[in-house]
Amino acid sequence: MYKKIFTILGILGAFILCTFMLVQNSNDDNKTVIQFASWGSKSEIDILKPLLNRFEAENPDVKVDFMHIPQNYFQKIHLLFASNTAPDVIFINNHYLPLYANAGLLEPLQGDNTFYKKALESMSWGNTLYAIPRDISNLVIFYNKDIFDKNGIAYPESDWTFSEFLKISQELTKEGVWGVSFEEEALFYLPYLMSEGGGILSDDLSRLIINDDKSQKGLKFYADLRKKYHVAPLREESASATMAQMFLQGKIAMHLSGRWLVPKYREDADFDWDVVQFPKGENGSVVPLDTSGWAVSKQSKHKIEARKLVDFLSSKESIQQFALGGLIVPARKDVAESIYFLDNKKPLHARVFLDAIITSKPTPVSVDYKEILDNLKGKFEYLFN
């Protein structure tokens, strides 16, 4: 099936072949040119470009051709692989890694205990590591301390339960403020399923478990937050505003989200806020753990130089730069446990993101995971609305 997809994409991607061949063949300075592709916001790219300049300075015989693809990233990476013009180094996440690894398009790599074990698991396929992790993506509860103070409600603590979470959400929902956020993507309902012992796919990827009792229990609790208890906004009540925007507007007291929002909340929030671990269901506090990192293309003609770049980007010094702005949870333990991550800026309890790694679970992802999510989307759209 996937060979057919890549064949079709090869035809579609033929038009870009000449362009990239020109880039690959331009070697006026007698340097080895390696291509590196990544998505990323302006703030990420502002960190990345000086690092690439430093790599070139330390490796004067290598030039990095940086391909910034801010939109439709994996669609374009598909085309490049299909037309045999894939970049030498590819920034990738655990949701798409199985597709490329299973098709034999990525080089096996070596990791060590410098990185969180779950991050390495997340970047592996068939017990083989195919990307060196940069960051860990997990979910915590951001909460507006001013709204809690106004209502005389104690701040949540890490051992709170689903029932306590619901009670607090109900107490906070008043005067145009909802207790908690609600988003319909799988990322945001998975914590409710996993914390009850369920999920979407079984750990061995052999079957769907979304209809199992434990999964349905978590799913019902999540849907009831919006439809039964109305402690989360209905779709028409949030209109075009995102949950992050509503949190910043003081319309949502608690927001389930990830570390990527920290820079925005530091800059834009005019109220006091902090984070706390996701509440406990029957199976404890379990959120999905996702990872992004750097892979080397099997098609690369410069694998030695490509691996040098991956080693450089995943070094302690490089990851420190990514951690400084508050954007990521570092996959390197030595950076995560340092002042570069545990600084004195908000959130006050930054260690919550590290505590969540301990109880989190790498998202079970199959080759056809995106197709599974697409099939569930329509069903859950009806359930949630």
Salt bridges, closest charged atoms under 4 A:
GLU44 OE1 - ARG134 NH1 3.05
ASP46 OD2 - LYS42 NZ 2.79
GLU58 OE2 - ARG54 NE 3.52
GLU107 OE2 - LYS298 NZ 3.60
GLU107 OE1 - ARG307 NH2 2.69
ASP135 OD2 - ARG134 NE 2.74
GLU171 OE2 - LYS167 NZ 2.66
GLU175 OE1 - LYS150 NZ 3.53
GLU183 OE2 - HIS255 NE2 3.30
GLU184 OE2 - ARG226 NH1 3.10
GLU184 OE1 - ARG235 NH2 2.82
GLU196 OE1 - LYS217 NZ 3.73
ASP203 OD1 - LYS361 NZ 2.68
ASP212 OD2 - ARG207 NH2 3.18
ASP224 OD2 - LYS220 NZ 2.73
GLU237 OE1 - HIS230 NE2 2.86
ASP268 OD2 - LYS264 NZ 3.35
ASP272 OD2 - LYS145 NZ 3.61
ASP272 OD1 - LYS346 NZ 3.34
ASP274 OD2 - HIS349 ND1 2.59
GLU282 OE2 - LYS217 NZ 3.86
ASP290 OD1 - HIS95 NE2 3.19
ASP334 OD2 - ARG332 NH2 2.81
GLU337 OE1 - ARG351 NH2 2.84
ASP343 OD1 - ARG266 NH2 3.50
ASP374 OD2 - LYS370 NZ 3.42
GLU381 OE2 - ARG235 NH1 3.18
